[in-house]
Amino acid sequence: MIAGNKKVLYLSYDGMSDHIGQSQVLPYLIASSEKGMKFHVLSFEKKQNEHKIADIQSLLDRNDITWFKIKFNQGGDLSKVYDYIKFFVSAFYVCLKYRYDVVHCRSYTASNIGLLLHYILGRKIIFDKRDFWIDAKIETGRINPDSSFTHNLVNKFLRFFERRLFLHANHIVSLTERAKEVVLQKYPSRKPEDITVIPCCVDLKLFDQERVDQAKLTSLKSELGLDGNFVLGYVGSIGSTYMIPKLFECFKAIQKEVPQAKLLFLVNNDKEEVYKVAEASQVPKESLVVTSASRSAMPLHIALIDMGIFFITPTFAKQATSPTKLFEMLAMNKPIITNTGVGDAEKIFSDLQCGYLLNNFTEEEYQQVAEWVKKNMTGKQFNLSCYSLEFGAQKYFEVYQKV
């Protein structure tokens, strides 16, 4: 059977109505469906996203993609167990009914279900692993094997599935070259051709500085009180992983060199938390603007920014991270300040010459950043051909051909 005629079941515990589903799943599925692939999607959808469902359903219908929705349970550990059961039963049923050629599993939760389908029904599976999920949970304290018998049991259960996924998946997709190297070292029976690296990619038609409505941009800049300011921008979620206190320390150093600097947060979770951390870091509220934007409005908001800034804790799990925000801001011609030790950051910054990479979080390093900012306050275009949606979609299509 040629790849263009293959029927694929796409499993995702993330919803298509979530930001990640809209930016990092749907565009690839639509692009691959245009090449003749036939997709069915099984995903969990949250109650707070109900208002988005109709538009997404219409989009998928226009592209002949079938969508099966499961209600996401808000709750503790028992609700997650219930979700697992619903996920397996639903996936098992549609696999029997539609006899898919391939099951594409996004991240670990979906991949555990896919592995069972592989063993029971003989379906070929793609382990699209994203980050090192179990290690990320341990690093953030969500799983602590030493804290209790239950946590230790959960860790062993998940590691049991993880090992078999890396050994038995028909193909593996990694976000970074560094993570691919880790997997090949740990599982020497796997060959380099068994793993395809596809970073988080960006829709260059959506994130295009030239397409921004200048009248709307001028109005929004005035509305947010950013006229005459040099704007450093942060995009995405906040939390301990993103080292917001250290970001504020770096910002204070920059503001000493560039007094007109302001920090714009485009966040999709707790806005008040930003102000709380800023106060603790002695950053005045007048130096901040905190707002949010829908995906369609994100290019207009990023256009407000002169330079992007974000930090990510450089842990083992983060070797597998490919921040979507990085490429969205680069696509809008915004240089980036971030840190080493995360994904393929060193290679990306070396290839694109796209900003400043911190090696240490010290006063001396922050001062060097500030001096660099003062000398590099204008944006420039970056060649993102290897990080474009078209590039990513083609790589996924090639994976379907291999399996």
N, C-alpha and C positions, 0 to 999 in steps of 0.2 A: 504493500500500500504506500503510495507517495505521501509525503508529509502534508501536502496541501489538502488531502482528503481525510486526515486523521481526526478522530473525535476525541476531545480532551475534556476531562472533568477537572475543573480548577477549584481546589479546596482552600478556604481562607477563614481563619478565626477572626481576622480583622474584617470589618464591614466594608462593602462597596460604598456605603454612605459616609464612612469615616474619611478624614482628610487623606490618610495613607492609601485608602482604596481608590480615591479619585485621582491621586497624583501618581501612584506607583503600581496600580493594577489595571484599571480600566483602559488607560491609553495603550498599554501593551497588548491587551486582549483584542481591542478594536483593530489595531494595526495588523496583528496576526490573522484576524478573521478576514481582513481584506485580501490576504494571500491565500484564502481558501480553507483555513482551519475552522473546525466546528467546535465551539465552546459551550459547555454548560458550567455555570458557576454556582457553588454552594457556599454560602457565607452567613455569618452571624451579624444581625443588624440591631442597633441600639434604639431604644424607645425615643431618646432625645433627637434622633435623626429622621424621625418619621416624615417630616416635611420635605425631605430630600428624595424620598423613595420614588415618587411618581416620575420625576424628571430623569432619574437614573434608569428606571424601568423603560421609559420611552427611548432613551439613548441606546440601551442594549437591544431593544426590539428592532430599532432601525438597523442595527448591525447583526441581526439574526443570532444573538447570543441569548441562551436560555438561562434564567436566573432563579435559583431556589433559595429562599430566605428562611433562616432560623432565628427565632427571637433570642437575643442575648440576655442572660440572666445577671442582673446586678446583685451581688451578694458575696458571701464568703466561700470557703473551700467546698462546701457541699454543693453549692450552685455550679461550681466549676466541674465537679464530678458529673452532675446532671447534664451539663453542656457536652461533656465528652461522650456520654451515652447517646444523647440526641444526635451528635455529630456522626458517630459511627453508624447508628441505625439508619440515618438519612442517607449517608454516603453509600452504605451497603445496598440499600434499596435501589437507588438510582443507578448504581453500577450493574446490578442484576437486570434492571429494566432497559438500560440504554447500551450496555456492552461497550464501554469506552476502550479506546486503544491505549490511552495514557492517562494517569492521574497526576496532575501537577499540584504539589503540596507547598503552600506558602508558610514558611516558618515551622517551628517544632510541633505545635499543637496539631496543626493539619497534617504534618508529616507522620506523626504517630498513628493517626487514623489511616493514612495512606499505606503505611507499612503493614497494617492488619489486612487491608484490601489486597496488598501484594502477596501476603502469605496465604490468605484464604481463597481469593479469587484468581490469583495469578496475574493481576494487573501490573503493568509496568509503571514505575513511579519516578517522578522528578522531585528530588529533595532540594527545594529552593530555601536554603537554610537561613538566610538573612544573617543575624549575628550569632555568636555562641550563646544561645539563649539561656541554658542552664547556668553557665558561668556568670552571665549578667545578673541572674536572679540571686546567686550566692553573693556576688560583689555588692549588691544593694541591700542584702539582708532579708530579701523575700523568702529565700530558702537558706536555712542555717543548719547544716548536717550535724553540727556538734551541740545544738541547743536542745534537741529532744529526739525521742525515738521516731516520732511521726515525721519530722523533717528529714531525718536520716533515711527513713524508708522511702520517702518521696524522691530524694536525691538518687537513691539506688535504682528505683523504678525508672526514673527519667534517663539515667545513664545507660540502663539496659537497652532502652529503645534507641538512644542516641548512637550507641556503638553499632547496632544493627542497621540503622539508617545509613551511616557512613560506609558500612561494609556491603550492604545489599541493595541500596537504591540503584536504579538503572542509570541515573545521571544525577550529578550534584551541581547546583548553581551557588556560587559564592559572590558576595559583594566586593571583595577585595583580593588582590594578589597575595597579601600577607596572610590572610585566612586560608587561602588555598595551600600555601606552603606549610602552614601548621597542620592541616588535615593530611597532606601527603607524608609528612614526617611521622605522624601518629598512626596512620594506616598505610603502611608501605605496600600493601596488596593493591591499593588504588593507583591508577596511572594518571599522569597529568591530563590526558585527553578525557578522563572521566569527569573532570571538573571544569566548568565554564565560568569565567569571571564576567559578571554583568553588574556594573555599579548602578546606584540610583541615578537615573537619567532625568533630563529636563526637557520639557516641551518648548523648543526654541521659537515656536510660532506664538505661544502664549506669553512667554517671558522674553519680550523684545522691547528694548528701550525706545526703538524708533516708532513703535505702534502706540506709545502712551499718549493720551489726549492731554496736550499741554495746558489747555484751559482748566481741565479737571485737576491737573497736578498743581497748578497755581492756587486754585481754590482750596484744595485739601491741605496744602502747605500752610496757607493762612489760617485755616480752620484749626489746625493742630498747633499753631503757634511756633512754626519752624522757619519763618521768614528770616533770612540773614544768618542762619545757623549752619555750621558744619555738622552734618548728621551722621552719627554712628548708629548702625541698625542691627538689632537682634531679632531673628525670626524663629518661631517655633515654641515648643513647650519649655517650661522651666522646671527645675528640680535639682536634687543634689548632684546628679550626673553632670549637670551643665555648669557647675562651679560659679554661680552668679556672684557670690561675694568677691571672688578673685577677679571676675570681670569688672566689678565696680572699682576695685583697687587700680586696675589697669586704666579704666576710664578717667579716674581722678588724675593720674599722671599725664594722660593725654590732654586733659582740660587745662592743666597748668601751661602747656606749650601752645594749645589752641583754645583760647578762652571762650570763643564762640561755639564750642562743641556742645552738642546735646545728644542724649542717648534715646533712641526710639525703639521701644519694644513692641513687636507685632506678635502677640502671644495668643495661644489657643486654649489656655487654662487660666488659673487664678491670677487676675491682674493685681489684686490687693497684695498678694505675696511679693510682687516686685517692689512695691512701695515699702513693704515691711523690711525686706532685705536691704533696700537702699538706705533706709533710716539707720539700720544697724551698722551700715558701712559708712555712714556720715556723708552720703550723697544727697544734696538738697533736692526736694521734689521738683523745684523749678528747672532742674537740669534733665528731667525725664519727661517723656511722653509715652504713655502706655495705652495701646489700643489693639484691635483685632481686625481681621479682614477675611472675607470668604476667599476661596481659591481663585475665583474669577477676578476679584478685586486686588489680589496680591501683587501683580505686576505694577499697578498704579502706586501702591503703598511702598514697594521696594524702590520705585523711582524717586521717592523722597530721600532715600539714603545716599550718602556720599561714599560710605565705606561700611562693610559688614564686619561684625565682631561676634564671636562665640567661642567658648571653651568647652571641652569634653574631657572628663577624667580619663587619663591614659592607662587603662587597665588591660588585662589579657583579653577580656571579651570585646573590648573596643577595637582590637585589631581587625575585627570583622565589620566595622561600621563604615557606612558610606552616607554622610549627611546630605539629605536632599537639599537642605537650605543652602549648602555651599554652592551647588551648581545653579540653583535658582538665582542667587545674587550675582554670581559670575556672568550668567546669561544677560543680566541687566547692566553689565559693565562695571560692577562694583568690586574693587579690591577687597581682600578679606584678611582679618587678623584672627588667627586661631593658634592651636598648639600642636606640637608633634606627638607621635605615639598613638595616633588614632587612624585606623584604616590605612589607606595609601596616601596620606597627606603629604609626606615628604616627596613622593614621586610626582604627585599632582602639582605641587608648588614648584618643583624643579622644572617640570615640563612647561607649565603655563606662565611661570613668573607672575603669580597672581596676588601676592600680598606678603604678609609677615607671619612667620611661624615661630612661636615662642618655644624655647627649650626648657625654660624654668619659670616658675611663678615667684619672682623676686622683685624687689624695688628697682634693682639695677636693670633687670630685663624690661620692666614696665617703662623705665626712662628711655631705654633704647627704642621701644615701640613708639613712644611719644615723639621722639626725634624723627623717626622714620615717617610717621604720619604727617608731621609738619612739612616734610620734603616731598610727600607723595599724595597731595590732596585732590588730584584729578583722576578720574576713572579712565579706563581704556578697554578696548575690545579684547576678548579672549577666544581662542579657537577651541570650541567645545564639541567638535565633530565626533570625538570618541565618548562623549557624555550626553549625546542628544537622544531624544525619544526614538528617532529613526534608527540610530545605532543599536540601542537596547532592544527594540522590537526585532530587528534583523538577527541579533544574537539569540534571542529566544526562539525565533523561527528555526534557526540552525540547530538548536538543542532538540526541538521536536523532530527534526529530520534524523538526528542521531539515534533517538530512542526507538 
